[in-house]
Amino acid sequence: MRIESWVTSLSWIPLGATEGFNRLSFGLRVAHYDPPPPELLGDLDELEVNDRFRFANQLKAWIEVQDGRIVGAGQGGGGRINLTRVGFGSASIAFTPVALPDLRPAPDIGPTRARFMQTAGGRTGFPTPRRVRHEPYFQIGSPVAWSTLALTIHADGTAEQQLVGASSFPRHWVYDHRGRLVAKTGFIDYDTWWREAFGAHTPWGAEDSAPIVTAVESALERQLSVAIIDAKPQFRRLQAGRTLVEQGEPGNELFLLFDGVLQVEVDGKPVTQVGPGAILGEMALLHEGRRTATLRAVTPCRVAVIPKDRIDRQAQEEVAKGRAPRTER
């Protein structure tokens, strides 16, 4: 019996994710940020034509099973990088990307499970002269972006997908074999990527980096986040260890975690952690009361801040209903 499965990552640039001079070019719309990829993967060719990702990594694999044991296995798939468009409208210029060869170590095959891995990525063709932190201390070519996926297929037909490595920029979303969004990176470190992701400091130089992976928020939170972005929110930045709100203080603002990881603490004890896309702060708004939890930055965070009268109360109530009893905030 042949069992097939696959895992896909899409990588994209969220609003305001760049820093320094490049933030100016995005602000002037010479370059562009990306809308979030779809919740269901769909056709990669169509997504590429519609410029819905910067690069994609799709790992496909199969096993042959006889009498409950694996007797054969193989893998395919690969990476693809989209064009980089710079300029305004009809005056824009498309730069051909530089794809690096896919890296596929030999699969780890046991009697009842097989684990496959694949690294894919590359860089844009747009020149980006800059100072860097390693020899030769100056680079002209753009930094390298990548993702490393792992796929484990079991003889009983089940499978697990993992994002085991990734560049710290841009954001990476992971989809399972049904096209469902199952994980996302929680933190973008643009400065480290800009200054260090080249040469030996990439998987092609035998150096990968472990991403911070967070759970996927609810469908309702994703819908509400669109309304928050459309409301042109103010943004607040937090360094790791700082608090966004303290338990017990008055609350009259709603938050959308744009980047980073926040820890929810109740009575001084950690309860859970949340990543990008999470809606926070609705409990105090709904009950005209005080914050029911402390929100502390695990990593540097960027948070959109919205006054309570900008977001529909019914939507806030629906988000609150979906909270587990110990994760109210």
Buried (B, 14 or more C-beta within 10 A) or exposed (E): EEBBBBBBBBBBBBBBBBEEEBBEBBEEEBBBBBEBBBBEBBEBEEBBEEBBBBBBBBBBBBBBBEEEEBEEBEBBBBBBBBBBBBEEEEEEEEBEBEBBEBBBEEBEBEEEBBBBBBBBBBBBBBEBEBEBEEEEEEBEBBBBBBBBBBBBBBBEEEBBBBBBBBBBBBBBBBBBBEBEBBBBBBBBBBBBBBBBBBBEBBBBEEEBBEBBBBBBBBEBBBEBBEBBBEBEBEEBEBEEEEBBBBBEEEBEBBBBBBBBBBBBBBEEEEBBBBBBBBBBBBBBBBEEEBBBBBBBBBBBBBBBBBEBEBBEEEBBEBBBEEBEEEBBB
